[in-house]
């Protein structure tokens, strides 16, 4: 039996502040902009906001490189603005979860500035410094954003590790002072009243202290570090310590970003009996289709694989741990472009994806703009992109495919993180109502067609469908706590399952294809009374469930079984 918790019942709305709403006409979103839209988020039905980093940062990686954990990024406002945001959100019944980025800091953080001065000072050991080997880096690891993962520093006369950009040196979690420095900072925010943390790349904080070379894939220059940095030897010790020292003292929500983990790993991070985290973000479904270029390709998502992954996570964690449910975020392409279809069936498929998101077991996360069906951006040239990962990858792929620049741009357009970072589309006025001046990154040209104002005024819009799905989830505990029971696993276009909780059973039928699809319904289900609770097909009527049913393109239905 599942125990009830507020964070299991939460609906999270993720905000990327830089692209949400600019209130002071500098082309960059800010905290006052978020304050203005709290009612919008509340009316949608969300109960928690996850704020991507708002801390002081030189923005090498849009705030994931923190210079001062206790200050707000100048472009976003002040700590007073933050306090105001938190208190108004709380008045409206919205909780705020902060991004916690503690695998690394900015190289401009005071700890690193001291650390690099020489090898003797007490901060040196706050980061991961190594002597070179044969006049080269300590090992062959490559950084996630391209290039080597080690950088030589003249004053320290050693190399430091940066799993991400050069300006993101990795903290040395082996050092107790680092851990306690982080715990003090977390407590400072919790004492302010924040409601939890989303923990950035948290499964990478314990590194294999041997720092061995990684495997080099054919055609690649650097070795893969991931096996030696993720789920490392002391990871669970560190998280249990963090839980004991900080998390357990507050009634908060925690979610770890943990790429590359399996369901077995997840049970260790987020098992109900583990005293570590409430839940984790797994990556299997968003990494579908990765190949020798990693995520950089434009292959369609194979639906049978998607079903298998979701089914494995739903059943693997049932009653042992809690899933986090997401189809997009600030690092992923827009969900409708990736898992649905952003052409003729954009609205229909965005609603289908909402039906999936809100009918699985776990806590659903909506990424800003998903609720109006925002799509990938059709940028034509590389100078329109801003993301460090995209720009580095463009250079790498261009060197790899010198004869085929069109292919390079296809891959960038399909997978760039900037797809999710274009300005939120509020209305059809210039710059999508995001700002009165040219934004830091161009808006998606489809904003006159796809925007909040339009979605609010149309009762059949994607926004209103999200709102209804959220209401439905709140009304039927089976959608939150119920066991997930799939059927028709062998069907390649449809995804069907029941959710069962006490005497409540819901039936969910989803068609992930652009054509009609027939779903065979097992006899035991077909015989039961059923009531259609919601459908994204306005012509779908209640009575039609028999031993088989034909779904329209991207149709999704939820029934209550009697
Ligand atoms: C994951 C974050 O979501 C991403 O945006 C960031 O670039 C890396 N971690 C490094 O902090």
Boltz pocket constraint, residues with backbone or C-beta under 6 A from the ligand:
constraints:
  - pocket:
      binder: B
      contacts: [[A, 61], [A, 64], [A, 101], [A, 164], [A, 200], [A, 201], [A, 257], [A, 330], [A, 331]]
      max_distance: 6.0
